[in-house]
Amino acid sequence: MLRFACVLALVAIAVAEVEIVVHDCGSKDAVINSILVDQCVKEPCIVHKGQDYTVHVNFTMTRTVSEAHNVLHGGLGFLQVPFPLNPEMACNVNVPCPLEAGKTYLYTNTMTCPDFAPSLRVTARWEIKDENHHDIFCFATALQITN
């Protein structure tokens, strides 16, 4: 029985999600309601090179936009390094488009931590931009990249 309880606890930890603290960094067209990251049990999220991570952002639009584009930066102090996300266009992959004012949506995106990433603590700045390159929503959170 003890062995079963230990296995159950390990499975719960492996699939755990934690609602991360929202550090809004310039949301213009939406209000972020919550952010969950798979396999993140506390902040900073421990990110292992070569593993996939999925972010879930629940947000409510304050203005209608026709396009949504994925943008991610990793930062050390004032240095912000762009990280390409595939696909760049979020429409009909991560969210339906157009995004209509007053409606609540769930943005979901899975990315792989690259093997070439340095092992250090960074601030991830995740933005979804409209057709005019303005932030629909933007949030920042701390990540600890490790092997």
N, C-alpha and C positions, 0 to 999 in steps of 0.2 A: 504494500500500500504506500509506503514511504517513497519507493522508487517511482510509482505512478505520479505522486504529488510533485516530485522533483521534475519529472519529464513535463508535466503539465505547466509548471512554473516557467521552465525554459522555453516552451512553445509560446506562452503568453508574452514573455519578454521579447522573443524574436519577432513577433508580429505587432508589437506595441506601437502605438502612435501617441504623440503628445501634442497638445495644442501649443504652438510656440508663441512667444511674446511678439506682438506685431510692432515693429519699428517702422512706421509709415515714413517713406522717404519721398513723398511728392505725389500721392494719388490725387488725380484731378477729376476723373469722370466716374469714380466708383468709391464705395465705402467697403473696406475689408471687414467682414464679419468674423472670420476665423481662418486659421492656417494650421493644417496638419501635415506632418512629414512622416511617411512610413519609416520604420526602423530607427526613429529618433525617440529616445526615452527621456532625454533631458537636454537642456542647452548648456554649452554649445553642442550641436549635433555632431557626433563622431562619424566621419565620412571615410570609408575605406576605399582605397584606390581599386578600380576595376569593378566596383559594385554599383548596382542600380538603386536609385532613390526616387520616390514619388512624392510630389508635393500636391496638396489639395487646398485650394483657396476658395472659400465661400465669400462671394462679394455681391453687392447690390449696385447697379448702375444708377448714376445720377444724370447722365446724358446719353443719348443714342449715338453709337458709333458704327461705322460700316465694316471696319477692319480691326484686327488685333494681331500684334506682332510680339514674339518672344524675344526678350533681351535679358542677358545675365552677365554680371560683372563680379569679379573677385577682387577684394580690396585689402590692401595693407596700408593703413593710414590714408594719405592722400592719393596713393597710387591705385588706380582702378584698371584692371585688366579685363577686356571683354572675353567672354567664354561663349563660343558659338553653340546655339541650340538648334537641333533638328526636329521638326522643321522650323524655320524662322517664322512662317505664317501660322498663327495659332487658330485661325478660323477653321471650323469644322473638323479640327483635330483635337484641340484642347478646350475649345468653347464653340458654341454655335454663333454664327454671324448672320445678320447684324446683332449687336448687343443693344437691347432696348432699355431706355430710361425707366426706372421703377421696378425692373425685374431683377430677381436674384439668380445667380449662376454659380456653378461649381467648375472652376478651372482645375484641370488635372494635367500634370506633366511629369514624365519619367526621364531622368537623365542618368548617365553613367559617369562616375568620378573617373577622370582620365588617369591612366597609369603614370603619366609624366608629371602630374601635379606634385608640387613640393609638399612635404610633410610639415605643415604649420597651421596656425590658426589664422583664418581669414574672415572677412565680413562679406557675405554674399548679398548682392543687390539684385533683386529679381524684379523686372519691369515688364508690364504688358503695355504696349504703345498703340495708339490709334493710327489711322491713315495719314495723319499730319505729324507723326513722331512725337506726340504728347503722351504723357503717362496716363493710361486708364487707371492702373494701380501700380504701386511700387512698394516693396517692403525689403527690409534688410534684416539679416540674422547672422549670428556667429556660427562658424563651422570649424571643426578641428579635423584637418585632413591627416590621415595616417595610413600606414601599410596595412 
